């Protein structure tokens, strides 16, 4: 755990890079009521679902 973990959305499923909240693109509600997010990976320059 690092102090800036609250600024991280999650990790890129493709490259494992930590994705900062500033890279958040879309928040949406899934069918099951959970919040899903799409963000751009700063490393892949691609849109991913952080995990
Ligand atoms: Zn990536």
mmCIF file of the protein (N, C-alpha, C, O) and its ligand, coordinates in Angstrom:
data_MODEL
# 
_entry.id   MODEL 
# 
loop_
_entity.id 
_entity.type 
_entity.pdbx_number_of_molecules 
1 polymer     1 
2 non-polymer 1 
# 
_entity_poly.entity_id                      1 
_entity_poly.type                           'polypeptide(L)' 
_entity_poly.nstd_linkage                   no 
_entity_poly.nstd_monomer                   no 
_entity_poly.pdbx_seq_one_letter_code       
;(UNK)(UNK)(UNK)(UNK)(UNK)(UNK)(UNK)(UNK)(UNK)(UNK)(UNK)(UNK)(UNK)(UNK)(UNK)(UNK)
(UNK)(UNK)(UNK)(UNK)(UNK)(UNK)(UNK)(UNK)(UNK)(UNK)(UNK)(UNK)(UNK)(UNK)(UNK)(UNK)
(UNK)(UNK)(UNK)(UNK)(UNK)(UNK)(UNK)(UNK)(UNK)(UNK)(UNK)(UNK)(UNK)(UNK)(UNK)(UNK)
(UNK)(UNK)(UNK)
;
_entity_poly.pdbx_seq_one_letter_code_can   XXXXXXXXXXXXXXXXXXXXXXXXXXXXXXXXXXXXXXXXXXXXXXXXXXX 
_entity_poly.pdbx_strand_id                 A 
# 
loop_
_entity_poly_seq.entity_id 
_entity_poly_seq.num 
_entity_poly_seq.mon_id 
_entity_poly_seq.hetero 
1 1  UNK n 
1 2  UNK n 
1 3  UNK n 
1 4  UNK n 
1 5  UNK n 
1 6  UNK n 
1 7  UNK n 
1 8  UNK n 
1 9  UNK n 
1 10 UNK n 
1 11 UNK n 
1 12 UNK n 
1 13 UNK n 
1 14 UNK n 
1 15 UNK n 
1 16 UNK n 
1 17 UNK n 
1 18 UNK n 
1 19 UNK n 
1 20 UNK n 
1 21 UNK n 
1 22 UNK n 
1 23 UNK n 
1 24 UNK n 
1 25 UNK n 
1 26 UNK n 
1 27 UNK n 
1 28 UNK n 
1 29 UNK n 
1 30 UNK n 
1 31 UNK n 
1 32 UNK n 
1 33 UNK n 
1 34 UNK n 
1 35 UNK n 
1 36 UNK n 
1 37 UNK n 
1 38 UNK n 
1 39 UNK n 
1 40 UNK n 
1 41 UNK n 
1 42 UNK n 
1 43 UNK n 
1 44 UNK n 
1 45 UNK n 
1 46 UNK n 
1 47 UNK n 
1 48 UNK n 
1 49 UNK n 
1 50 UNK n 
1 51 UNK n 
# 
loop_
_struct_asym.id 
_struct_asym.entity_id 
A 1 
B 2 
# 
loop_
_chem_comp.id 
_chem_comp.type 
_chem_comp.mon_nstd_flag 
UNK 'L-peptide linking' . 
ZN  non-polymer         . 
# 
_pdbx_entity_nonpoly.entity_id   2 
_pdbx_entity_nonpoly.name        ? 
_pdbx_entity_nonpoly.comp_id     ZN 
# 
_pdbx_nonpoly_scheme.asym_id         B 
_pdbx_nonpoly_scheme.entity_id       2 
_pdbx_nonpoly_scheme.mon_id          ZN 
_pdbx_nonpoly_scheme.ndb_seq_num     1 
_pdbx_nonpoly_scheme.pdb_seq_num     101 
_pdbx_nonpoly_scheme.auth_seq_num    101 
_pdbx_nonpoly_scheme.pdb_mon_id      ZN 
_pdbx_nonpoly_scheme.auth_mon_id     ZN 
_pdbx_nonpoly_scheme.pdb_strand_id   A 
_pdbx_nonpoly_scheme.pdb_ins_code    . 
# 
loop_
_atom_site.group_PDB 
_atom_site.id 
_atom_site.type_symbol 
_atom_site.label_atom_id 
_atom_site.label_alt_id 
_atom_site.label_comp_id 
_atom_site.label_asym_id 
_atom_site.label_entity_id 
_atom_site.label_seq_id 
_atom_site.pdbx_PDB_ins_code 
_atom_site.Cartn_x 
_atom_site.Cartn_y 
_atom_site.Cartn_z 
_atom_site.occupancy 
_atom_site.B_iso_or_equiv 
_atom_site.pdbx_formal_charge 
_atom_site.auth_seq_id 
_atom_site.auth_comp_id 
_atom_site.auth_asym_id 
_atom_site.auth_atom_id 
_atom_site.pdbx_PDB_model_num 
ATOM   1   N  N  . UNK A 1 1  ? 0.835   -1.206 0.000   1.00 0.00 ? 1   UNK A N  1 
ATOM   2   C  CA . UNK A 1 1  ? 0.000   0.000  0.000   1.00 0.00 ? 1   UNK A CA 1 
ATOM   3   C  C  . UNK A 1 1  ? 0.869   1.256  0.000   1.00 0.00 ? 1   UNK A C  1 
ATOM   4   O  O  . UNK A 1 1  ? 1.797   1.398  0.796   1.00 0.00 ? 1   UNK A O  1 
ATOM   5   N  N  . UNK A 1 2  ? 0.546   2.134  -0.894  1.00 0.00 ? 2   UNK A N  1 
ATOM   6   C  CA . UNK A 1 2  ? 1.229   3.421  -0.927  1.00 0.00 ? 2   UNK A CA 1 
ATOM   7   C  C  . UNK A 1 2  ? 0.199   4.516  -0.709  1.00 0.00 ? 2   UNK A C  1 
ATOM   8   O  O  . UNK A 1 2  ? -0.987  4.296  -0.951  1.00 0.00 ? 2   UNK A O  1 
ATOM   9   N  N  . UNK A 1 3  ? 0.624   5.691  -0.258  1.00 0.00 ? 3   UNK A N  1 
ATOM   10  C  CA . UNK A 1 3  ? -0.326  6.764  0.071   1.00 0.00 ? 3   UNK A CA 1 
ATOM   11  C  C  . UNK A 1 3  ? -1.214  7.174  -1.095  1.00 0.00 ? 3   UNK A C  1 
ATOM   12  O  O  . UNK A 1 3  ? -2.310  7.692  -0.882  1.00 0.00 ? 3   UNK A O  1 
ATOM   13  N  N  . UNK A 1 4  ? -0.762  6.952  -2.319  1.00 0.00 ? 4   UNK A N  1 
ATOM   14  C  CA . UNK A 1 4  ? -1.550  7.421  -3.462  1.00 0.00 ? 4   UNK A CA 1 
ATOM   15  C  C  . UNK A 1 4  ? -2.453  6.323  -4.043  1.00 0.00 ? 4   UNK A C  1 
ATOM   16  O  O  . UNK A 1 4  ? -2.962  6.460  -5.155  1.00 0.00 ? 4   UNK A O  1 
ATOM   17  N  N  . UNK A 1 5  ? -2.646  5.247  -3.295  1.00 0.00 ? 5   UNK A N  1 
ATOM   18  C  CA . UNK A 1 5  ? -3.508  4.180  -3.801  1.00 0.00 ? 5   UNK A CA 1 
ATOM   19  C  C  . UNK A 1 5  ? -4.936  4.649  -4.044  1.00 0.00 ? 5   UNK A C  1 
ATOM   20  O  O  . UNK A 1 5  ? -5.638  4.101  -4.894  1.00 0.00 ? 5   UNK A O  1 
ATOM   21  N  N  . UNK A 1 6  ? -5.369  5.674  -3.290  1.00 0.00 ? 6   UNK A N  1 
ATOM   22  C  CA . UNK A 1 6  ? -6.728  6.184  -3.484  1.00 0.00 ? 6   UNK A CA 1 
ATOM   23  C  C  . UNK A 1 6  ? -6.854  6.886  -4.824  1.00 0.00 ? 6   UNK A C  1 
ATOM   24  O  O  . UNK A 1 6  ? -7.965  7.135  -5.292  1.00 0.00 ? 6   UNK A O  1 
ATOM   25  N  N  . UNK A 1 7  ? -5.725  7.209  -5.447  1.00 0.00 ? 7   UNK A N  1 
ATOM   26  C  CA . UNK A 1 7  ? -5.740  7.890  -6.736  1.00 0.00 ? 7   UNK A CA 1 
ATOM   27  C  C  . UNK A 1 7  ? -5.655  6.907  -7.898  1.00 0.00 ? 7   UNK A C  1 
ATOM   28  O  O  . UNK A 1 7  ? -5.522  7.302  -9.056  1.00 0.00 ? 7   UNK A O  1 
ATOM   29  N  N  . UNK A 1 8  ? -5.733  5.630  -7.570  1.00 0.00 ? 8   UNK A N  1 
ATOM   30  C  CA . UNK A 1 8  ? -5.587  4.601  -8.590  1.00 0.00 ? 8   UNK A CA 1 
ATOM   31  C  C  . UNK A 1 8  ? -6.925  3.897  -8.831  1.00 0.00 ? 8   UNK A C  1 
ATOM   32  O  O  . UNK A 1 8  ? -7.581  3.461  -7.885  1.00 0.00 ? 8   UNK A O  1 
ATOM   33  N  N  . UNK A 1 9  ? -7.319  3.790  -10.074 1.00 0.00 ? 9   UNK A N  1 
ATOM   34  C  CA . UNK A 1 9  ? -8.572  3.114  -10.423 1.00 0.00 ? 9   UNK A CA 1 
ATOM   35  C  C  . UNK A 1 9  ? -8.417  1.601  -10.338 1.00 0.00 ? 9   UNK A C  1 
ATOM   36  O  O  . UNK A 1 9  ? -9.334  0.884  -9.938  1.00 0.00 ? 9   UNK A O  1 
ATOM   37  N  N  . UNK A 1 10 ? -7.260  1.147  -10.715 1.00 0.00 ? 10  UNK A N  1 
ATOM   38  C  CA . UNK A 1 10 ? -7.003  -0.281 -10.766 1.00 0.00 ? 10  UNK A CA 1 
ATOM   39  C  C  . UNK A 1 10 ? -5.844  -0.512 -11.723 1.00 0.00 ? 10  UNK A C  1 
ATOM   40  O  O  . UNK A 1 10 ? -5.145  0.417  -12.128 1.00 0.00 ? 10  UNK A O  1 
ATOM   41  N  N  . UNK A 1 11 ? -5.668  -1.760 -12.063 1.00 0.00 ? 11  UNK A N  1 
ATOM   42  C  CA . UNK A 1 11 ? -4.561  -2.080 -12.973 1.00 0.00 ? 11  UNK A CA 1 
ATOM   43  C  C  . UNK A 1 11 ? -5.090  -2.445 -14.351 1.00 0.00 ? 11  UNK A C  1 
ATOM   44  O  O  . UNK A 1 11 ? -6.178  -3.002 -14.500 1.00 0.00 ? 11  UNK A O  1 
ATOM   45  N  N  . UNK A 1 12 ? -4.307  -2.120 -15.328 1.00 0.00 ? 12  UNK A N  1 
ATOM   46  C  CA . UNK A 1 12 ? -4.638  -2.482 -16.695 1.00 0.00 ? 12  UNK A CA 1 
ATOM   47  C  C  . UNK A 1 12 ? -4.623  -4.010 -16.832 1.00 0.00 ? 12  UNK A C  1 
ATOM   48  O  O  . UNK A 1 12 ? -3.641  -4.653 -16.461 1.00 0.00 ? 12  UNK A O  1 
ATOM   49  N  N  . UNK A 1 13 ? -5.701  -4.592 -17.360 1.00 0.00 ? 13  UNK A N  1 
ATOM   50  C  CA . UNK A 1 13 ? -5.728  -6.050 -17.526 1.00 0.00 ? 13  UNK A CA 1 
ATOM   51  C  C  . UNK A 1 13 ? -4.734  -6.541 -18.582 1.00 0.00 ? 13  UNK A C  1 
ATOM   52  O  O  . UNK A 1 13 ? -4.397  -7.724 -18.621 1.00 0.00 ? 13  UNK A O  1 
ATOM   53  N  N  . UNK A 1 14 ? -4.279  -5.646 -19.415 1.00 0.00 ? 14  UNK A N  1 
ATOM   54  C  CA . UNK A 1 14 ? -3.363  -6.046 -20.487 1.00 0.00 ? 14  UNK A CA 1 
ATOM   55  C  C  . UNK A 1 14 ? -1.901  -5.978 -20.063 1.00 0.00 ? 14  UNK A C  1 
ATOM   56  O  O  . UNK A 1 14 ? -1.139  -6.915 -20.299 1.00 0.00 ? 14  UNK A O  1 
ATOM   57  N  N  . UNK A 1 15 ? -1.507  -4.861 -19.433 1.00 0.00 ? 15  UNK A N  1 
ATOM   58  C  CA . UNK A 1 15 ? -0.086  -4.679 -19.131 1.00 0.00 ? 15  UNK A CA 1 
ATOM   59  C  C  . UNK A 1 15 ? 0.210   -4.586 -17.642 1.00 0.00 ? 15  UNK A C  1 
ATOM   60  O  O  . UNK A 1 15 ? 1.373   -4.630 -17.240 1.00 0.00 ? 15  UNK A O  1 
ATOM   61  N  N  . UNK A 1 16 ? -0.842  -4.456 -16.807 1.00 0.00 ? 16  UNK A N  1 
ATOM   62  C  CA . UNK A 1 16 ? -0.619  -4.410 -15.368 1.00 0.00 ? 16  UNK A CA 1 
ATOM   63  C  C  . UNK A 1 16 ? -0.260  -3.039 -14.836 1.00 0.00 ? 16  UNK A C  1 
ATOM   64  O  O  . UNK A 1 16 ? -0.017  -2.879 -13.640 1.00 0.00 ? 16  UNK A O  1 
ATOM   65  N  N  . UNK A 1 17 ? -0.225  -2.050 -15.712 1.00 0.00 ? 17  UNK A N  1 
ATOM   66  C  CA . UNK A 1 17 ? 0.091   -0.685 -15.290 1.00 0.00 ? 17  UNK A CA 1 
ATOM   67  C  C  . UNK A 1 17 ? -1.007  -0.150 -14.385 1.00 0.00 ? 17  UNK A C  1 
ATOM   68  O  O  . UNK A 1 17 ? -2.189  -0.399 -14.625 1.00 0.00 ? 17  UNK A O  1 
ATOM   69  N  N  . UNK A 1 18 ? -0.619  0.590  -13.333 1.00 0.00 ? 18  UNK A N  1 
ATOM   70  C  CA . UNK A 1 18 ? -1.632  1.208  -12.477 1.00 0.00 ? 18  UNK A CA 1 
ATOM   71  C  C  . UNK A 1 18 ? -2.205  2.422  -13.195 1.00 0.00 ? 18  UNK A C  1 
ATOM   72  O  O  . UNK A 1 18 ? -1.469  3.241  -13.745 1.00 0.00 ? 18  UNK A O  1 
ATOM   73  N  N  . UNK A 1 19 ? -3.531  2.522  -13.179 1.00 0.00 ? 19  UNK A N  1 
ATOM   74  C  CA . UNK A 1 19 ? -4.194  3.593  -13.914 1.00 0.00 ? 19  UNK A CA 1 
ATOM   75  C  C  . UNK A 1 19 ? -4.729  4.638  -12.933 1.00 0.00 ? 19  UNK A C  1 
ATOM   76  O  O  . UNK A 1 19 ? -5.590  4.331  -12.109 1.00 0.00 ? 19  UNK A O  1 
ATOM   77  N  N  . UNK A 1 20 ? -4.224  5.867  -13.018 1.00 0.00 ? 20  UNK A N  1 
ATOM   78  C  CA . UNK A 1 20 ? -4.660  6.944  -12.118 1.00 0.00 ? 20  UNK A CA 1 
ATOM   79  C  C  . UNK A 1 20 ? -6.100  7.359  -12.410 1.00 0.00 ? 20  UNK A C  1 
ATOM   80  O  O  . UNK A 1 20 ? -6.598  7.171  -13.520 1.00 0.00 ? 20  UNK A O  1 
ATOM   81  N  N  . UNK A 1 21 ? -6.765  7.928  -11.397 1.00 0.00 ? 21  UNK A N  1 
ATOM   82  C  CA . UNK A 1 21 ? -8.155  8.352  -11.556 1.00 0.00 ? 21  UNK A CA 1 
ATOM   83  C  C  . UNK A 1 21 ? -8.311  9.390  -12.661 1.00 0.00 ? 21  UNK A C  1 
ATOM   84  O  O  . UNK A 1 21 ? -9.378  9.500  -13.265 1.00 0.00 ? 21  UNK A O  1 
ATOM   85  N  N  . UNK A 1 22 ? -7.266  10.143 -12.923 1.00 0.00 ? 22  UNK A N  1 
ATOM   86  C  CA . UNK A 1 22 ? -7.333  11.185 -13.953 1.00 0.00 ? 22  UNK A CA 1 
ATOM   87  C  C  . UNK A 1 22 ? -7.579  10.592 -15.343 1.00 0.00 ? 22  UNK A C  1 
ATOM   88  O  O  . UNK A 1 22 ? -7.979  11.303 -16.264 1.00 0.00 ? 22  UNK A O  1 
ATOM   89  N  N  . UNK A 1 23 ? -7.335  9.279  -15.487 1.00 0.00 ? 23  UNK A N  1 
ATOM   90  C  CA . UNK A 1 23 ? -7.492  8.638  -16.794 1.00 0.00 ? 23  UNK A CA 1 
ATOM   91  C  C  . UNK A 1 23 ? -8.870  8.000  -16.955 1.00 0.00 ? 23  UNK A C  1 
ATOM   92  O  O  . UNK A 1 23 ? -9.143  7.338  -17.956 1.00 0.00 ? 23  UNK A O  1 
ATOM   93  N  N  . UNK A 1 24 ? -9.731  8.206  -15.964 1.00 0.00 ? 24  UNK A N  1 
ATOM   94  C  CA . UNK A 1 24 ? -11.095 7.690  -16.034 1.00 0.00 ? 24  UNK A CA 1 
ATOM   95  C  C  . UNK A 1 24 ? -11.849 8.294  -17.215 1.00 0.00 ? 24  UNK A C  1 
ATOM   96  O  O  . UNK A 1 24 ? -11.830 9.509  -17.413 1.00 0.00 ? 24  UNK A O  1 
ATOM   97  N  N  . UNK A 1 25 ? -12.501 7.459  -17.986 1.00 0.00 ? 25  UNK A N  1 
ATOM   98  C  CA . UNK A 1 25 ? -13.283 7.933  -19.127 1.00 0.00 ? 25  UNK A CA 1 
ATOM   99  C  C  . UNK A 1 25 ? -14.777 7.877  -18.840 1.00 0.00 ? 25  UNK A C  1 
ATOM   100 O  O  . UNK A 1 25 ? -15.481 8.873  -19.007 1.00 0.00 ? 25  UNK A O  1 
ATOM   101 N  N  . UNK A 1 26 ? -15.259 6.724  -18.413 1.00 0.00 ? 26  UNK A N  1 
ATOM   102 C  CA . UNK A 1 26 ? -16.697 6.511  -18.249 1.00 0.00 ? 26  UNK A CA 1 
ATOM   103 C  C  . UNK A 1 26 ? -16.975 5.686  -16.993 1.00 0.00 ? 26  UNK A C  1 
ATOM   104 O  O  . UNK A 1 26 ? -16.283 4.711  -16.701 1.00 0.00 ? 26  UNK A O  1 
ATOM   105 N  N  . UNK A 1 27 ? -17.998 6.104  -16.268 1.00 0.00 ? 27  UNK A N  1 
ATOM   106 C  CA . UNK A 1 27 ? -18.538 5.280  -15.182 1.00 0.00 ? 27  UNK A CA 1 
ATOM   107 C  C  . UNK A 1 27 ? -19.928 4.857  -15.589 1.00 0.00 ? 27  UNK A C  1 
ATOM   108 O  O  . UNK A 1 27 ? -20.693 5.672  -16.105 1.00 0.00 ? 27  UNK A O  1 
ATOM   109 N  N  . UNK A 1 28 ? -20.273 3.615  -15.373 1.00 0.00 ? 28  UNK A N  1 
ATOM   110 C  CA . UNK A 1 28 ? -21.612 3.156  -15.728 1.00 0.00 ? 28  UNK A CA 1 
ATOM   111 C  C  . UNK A 1 28 ? -22.084 2.122  -14.720 1.00 0.00 ? 28  UNK A C  1 
ATOM   112 O  O  . UNK A 1 28 ? -21.288 1.537  -13.985 1.00 0.00 ? 28  UNK A O  1 
ATOM   113 N  N  . UNK A 1 29 ? -23.402 1.906  -14.701 1.00 0.00 ? 29  UNK A N  1 
ATOM   114 C  CA . UNK A 1 29 ? -23.955 0.905  -13.792 1.00 0.00 ? 29  UNK A CA 1 
ATOM   115 C  C  . UNK A 1 29 ? -24.177 -0.395 -14.538 1.00 0.00 ? 29  UNK A C  1 
ATOM   116 O  O  . UNK A 1 29 ? -24.834 -0.424 -15.578 1.00 0.00 ? 29  UNK A O  1 
ATOM   117 N  N  . UNK A 1 30 ? -23.630 -1.454 -14.006 1.00 0.00 ? 30  UNK A N  1 
ATOM   118 C  CA . UNK A 1 30 ? -23.811 -2.762 -14.629 1.00 0.00 ? 30  UNK A CA 1 
ATOM   119 C  C  . UNK A 1 30 ? -25.212 -3.291 -14.331 1.00 0.00 ? 30  UNK A C  1 
ATOM   120 O  O  . UNK A 1 30 ? -25.930 -2.745 -13.493 1.00 0.00 ? 30  UNK A O  1 
ATOM   121 N  N  . UNK A 1 31 ? -25.586 -4.354 -15.024 1.00 0.00 ? 31  UNK A N  1 
ATOM   122 C  CA . UNK A 1 31 ? -26.895 -4.970 -14.826 1.00 0.00 ? 31  UNK A CA 1 
ATOM   123 C  C  . UNK A 1 31 ? -27.096 -5.416 -13.383 1.00 0.00 ? 31  UNK A C  1 
ATOM   124 O  O  . UNK A 1 31 ? -28.216 -5.404 -12.873 1.00 0.00 ? 31  UNK A O  1 
ATOM   125 N  N  . UNK A 1 32 ? -26.008 -5.809 -12.728 1.00 0.00 ? 32  UNK A N  1 
ATOM   126 C  CA . UNK A 1 32 ? -26.120 -6.291 -11.355 1.00 0.00 ? 32  UNK A CA 1 
ATOM   127 C  C  . UNK A 1 32 ? -26.024 -5.163 -10.324 1.00 0.00 ? 32  UNK A C  1 
ATOM   128 O  O  . UNK A 1 32 ? -25.963 -5.422 -9.122  1.00 0.00 ? 32  UNK A O  1 
ATOM   129 N  N  . UNK A 1 33 ? -26.011 -3.921 -10.793 1.00 0.00 ? 33  UNK A N  1 
ATOM   130 C  CA . UNK A 1 33 ? -26.026 -2.781 -9.882  1.00 0.00 ? 33  UNK A CA 1 
ATOM   131 C  C  . UNK A 1 33 ? -24.656 -2.292 -9.471  1.00 0.00 ? 33  UNK A C  1 
ATOM   132 O  O  . UNK A 1 33 ? -24.540 -1.257 -8.816  1.00 0.00 ? 33  UNK A O  1 
ATOM   133 N  N  . UNK A 1 34 ? -23.626 -3.010 -9.840  1.00 0.00 ? 34  UNK A N  1 
ATOM   134 C  CA . UNK A 1 34 ? -22.286 -2.562 -9.499  1.00 0.00 ? 34  UNK A CA 1 
ATOM   135 C  C  . UNK A 1 34 ? -21.825 -1.478 -10.467 1.00 0.00 ? 34  UNK A C  1 
ATOM   136 O  O  . UNK A 1 34 ? -22.313 -1.375 -11.592 1.00 0.00 ? 34  UNK A O  1 
ATOM   137 N  N  . UNK A 1 35 ? -20.885 -0.682 -10.008 1.00 0.00 ? 35  UNK A N  1 
ATOM   138 C  CA . UNK A 1 35 ? -20.349 0.374  -10.849 1.00 0.00 ? 35  UNK A CA 1 
ATOM   139 C  C  . UNK A 1 35 ? -19.179 -0.153 -11.670 1.00 0.00 ? 35  UNK A C  1 
ATOM   140 O  O  . UNK A 1 35 ? -18.197 -0.667 -11.135 1.00 0.00 ? 35  UNK A O  1 
ATOM   141 N  N  . UNK A 1 36 ? -19.312 -0.012 -12.968 1.00 0.00 ? 36  UNK A N  1 
ATOM   142 C  CA . UNK A 1 36 ? -18.215 -0.384 -13.843 1.00 0.00 ? 36  UNK A CA 1 
ATOM   143 C  C  . UNK A 1 36 ? -17.535 0.863  -14.371 1.00 0.00 ? 36  UNK A C  1 
ATOM   144 O  O  . UNK A 1 36 ? -18.152 1.926  -14.445 1.00 0.00 ? 36  UNK A O  1 
ATOM   145 N  N  . UNK A 1 37 ? -16.293 0.745  -14.732 1.00 0.00 ? 37  UNK A N  1 
ATOM   146 C  CA . UNK A 1 37 ? -15.580 1.905  -15.271 1.00 0.00 ? 37  UNK A CA 1 
ATOM   147 C  C  . UNK A 1 37 ? -14.748 1.521  -16.492 1.00 0.00 ? 37  UNK A C  1 
ATOM   148 O  O  . UNK A 1 37 ? -14.259 0.399  -16.626 1.00 0.00 ? 37  UNK A O  1 
ATOM   149 N  N  . UNK A 1 38 ? -14.618 2.490  -17.356 1.00 0.00 ? 38  UNK A N  1 
ATOM   150 C  CA . UNK A 1 38 ? -13.687 2.390  -18.469 1.00 0.00 ? 38  UNK A CA 1 
ATOM   151 C  C  . UNK A 1 38 ? -12.660 3.486  -18.297 1.00 0.00 ? 38  UNK A C  1 
ATOM   152 O  O  . UNK A 1 38 ? -12.996 4.612  -17.930 1.00 0.00 ? 38  UNK A O  1 
ATOM   153 N  N  . UNK A 1 39 ? -11.430 3.162  -18.556 1.00 0.00 ? 39  UNK A N  1 
ATOM   154 C  CA . UNK A 1 39 ? -10.373 4.152  -18.442 1.00 0.00 ? 39  UNK A CA 1 
ATOM   155 C  C  . UNK A 1 39 ? -9.345  3.905  -19.534 1.00 0.00 ? 39  UNK A C  1 
ATOM   156 O  O  . UNK A 1 39 ? -9.272  2.822  -20.114 1.00 0.00 ? 39  UNK A O  1 
ATOM   157 N  N  . UNK A 1 40 ? -8.556  4.935  -19.796 1.00 0.00 ? 40  UNK A N  1 
ATOM   158 C  CA . UNK A 1 40 ? -7.493  4.769  -20.777 1.00 0.00 ? 40  UNK A CA 1 
ATOM   159 C  C  . UNK A 1 40 ? -6.217  4.385  -20.049 1.00 0.00 ? 40  UNK A C  1 
ATOM   160 O  O  . UNK A 1 40 ? -5.827  5.029  -19.075 1.00 0.00 ? 40  UNK A O  1 
ATOM   161 N  N  . UNK A 1 41 ? -5.579  3.344  -20.521 1.00 0.00 ? 41  UNK A N  1 
ATOM   162 C  CA . UNK A 1 41 ? -4.306  2.943  -19.936 1.00 0.00 ? 41  UNK A CA 1 
ATOM   163 C  C  . UNK A 1 41 ? -3.205  3.856  -20.465 1.00 0.00 ? 41  UNK A C  1 
ATOM   164 O  O  . UNK A 1 41 ? -3.033  3.982  -21.677 1.00 0.00 ? 41  UNK A O  1 
ATOM   165 N  N  . UNK A 1 42 ? -2.456  4.497  -19.558 1.00 0.00 ? 42  UNK A N  1 
ATOM   166 C  CA . UNK A 1 42 ? -1.385  5.407  -20.005 1.00 0.00 ? 42  UNK A CA 1 
ATOM   167 C  C  . UNK A 1 42 ? -0.265  4.671  -20.732 1.00 0.00 ? 42  UNK A C  1 
ATOM   168 O  O  . UNK A 1 42 ? 0.496   5.277  -21.487 1.00 0.00 ? 42  UNK A O  1 
ATOM   169 N  N  . UNK A 1 43 ? -0.169  3.392  -20.507 1.00 0.00 ? 43  UNK A N  1 
ATOM   170 C  CA . UNK A 1 43 ? 0.904   2.620  -21.128 1.00 0.00 ? 43  UNK A CA 1 
ATOM   171 C  C  . UNK A 1 43 ? 0.489   2.063  -22.485 1.00 0.00 ? 43  UNK A C  1 
ATOM   172 O  O  . UNK A 1 43 ? 1.231   2.171  -23.461 1.00 0.00 ? 43  UNK A O  1 
ATOM   173 N  N  . UNK A 1 44 ? -0.719  1.458  -22.542 1.00 0.00 ? 44  UNK A N  1 
ATOM   174 C  CA . UNK A 1 44 ? -1.210  0.882  -23.802 1.00 0.00 ? 44  UNK A CA 1 
ATOM   175 C  C  . UNK A 1 44 ? -1.812  1.927  -24.718 1.00 0.00 ? 44  UNK A C  1 
ATOM   176 O  O  . UNK A 1 44 ? -1.921  1.713  -25.925 1.00 0.00 ? 44  UNK A O  1 
ATOM   177 N  N  . UNK A 1 45 ? -2.216  3.099  -24.129 1.00 0.00 ? 45  UNK A N  1 
ATOM   178 C  CA . UNK A 1 45 ? -2.974  4.101  -24.881 1.00 0.00 ? 45  UNK A CA 1 
ATOM   179 C  C  . UNK A 1 45 ? -4.226  3.471  -25.463 1.00 0.00 ? 45  UNK A C  1 
ATOM   180 O  O  . UNK A 1 45 ? -4.625  3.772  -26.588 1.00 0.00 ? 45  UNK A O  1 
ATOM   181 N  N  . UNK A 1 46 ? -4.843  2.587  -24.677 1.00 0.00 ? 46  UNK A N  1 
ATOM   182 C  CA . UNK A 1 46 ? -6.040  1.904  -25.113 1.00 0.00 ? 46  UNK A CA 1 
ATOM   183 C  C  . UNK A 1 46 ? -7.074  1.971  -23.990 1.00 0.00 ? 46  UNK A C  1 
ATOM   184 O  O  . UNK A 1 46 ? -6.728  2.179  -22.827 1.00 0.00 ? 46  UNK A O  1 
ATOM   185 N  N  . UNK A 1 47 ? -8.342  1.793  -24.350 1.00 0.00 ? 47  UNK A N  1 
ATOM   186 C  CA . UNK A 1 47 ? -9.403  1.821  -23.352 1.00 0.00 ? 47  UNK A CA 1 
ATOM   187 C  C  . UNK A 1 47 ? -9.563  0.435  -22.743 1.00 0.00 ? 47  UNK A C  1 
ATOM   188 O  O  . UNK A 1 47 ? -9.715  -0.562 -23.450 1.00 0.00 ? 47  UNK A O  1 
ATOM   189 N  N  . UNK A 1 48 ? -9.525  0.398  -21.420 1.00 0.00 ? 48  UNK A N  1 
ATOM   190 C  CA . UNK A 1 48 ? -9.585  -0.876 -20.720 1.00 0.00 ? 48  UNK A CA 1 
ATOM   191 C  C  . UNK A 1 48 ? -10.528 -0.756 -19.527 1.00 0.00 ? 48  UNK A C  1 
ATOM   192 O  O  . UNK A 1 48 ? -10.894 0.348  -19.124 1.00 0.00 ? 48  UNK A O  1 
ATOM   193 N  N  . UNK A 1 49 ? -10.914 -1.886 -18.972 1.00 0.00 ? 49  UNK A N  1 
ATOM   194 C  CA . UNK A 1 49 ? -11.653 -1.925 -17.708 1.00 0.00 ? 49  UNK A CA 1 
ATOM   195 C  C  . UNK A 1 49 ? -10.653 -2.256 -16.612 1.00 0.00 ? 49  UNK A C  1 
ATOM   196 O  O  . UNK A 1 49 ? -10.233 -3.407 -16.489 1.00 0.00 ? 49  UNK A O  1 
ATOM   197 N  N  . UNK A 1 50 ? -10.265 -1.269 -15.816 1.00 0.00 ? 50  UNK A N  1 
ATOM   198 C  CA . UNK A 1 50 ? -9.251  -1.491 -14.767 1.00 0.00 ? 50  UNK A CA 1 
ATOM   199 C  C  . UNK A 1 50 ? -9.705  -2.585 -13.799 1.00 0.00 ? 50  UNK A C  1 
ATOM   200 O  O  . UNK A 1 50 ? -10.897 -2.687 -13.507 1.00 0.00 ? 50  UNK A O  1 
ATOM   201 N  N  . UNK A 1 51 ? -8.804  -3.379 -13.312 1.00 0.00 ? 51  UNK A N  1 
ATOM   202 C  CA . UNK A 1 51 ? -9.145  -4.435 -12.362 1.00 0.00 ? 51  UNK A CA 1 
ATOM   203 C  C  . UNK A 1 51 ? -8.198  -4.398 -11.172 1.00 0.00 ? 51  UNK A C  1 
ATOM   204 O  O  . UNK A 1 51 ? -8.323  -5.213 -10.258 1.00 0.00 ? 51  UNK A O  1 
HETATM 205 ZN ZN . ZN  B 2 .  ? -2.114  -1.211 -20.305 1.00 0.00 ? 101 ZN  A ZN 1 
# 
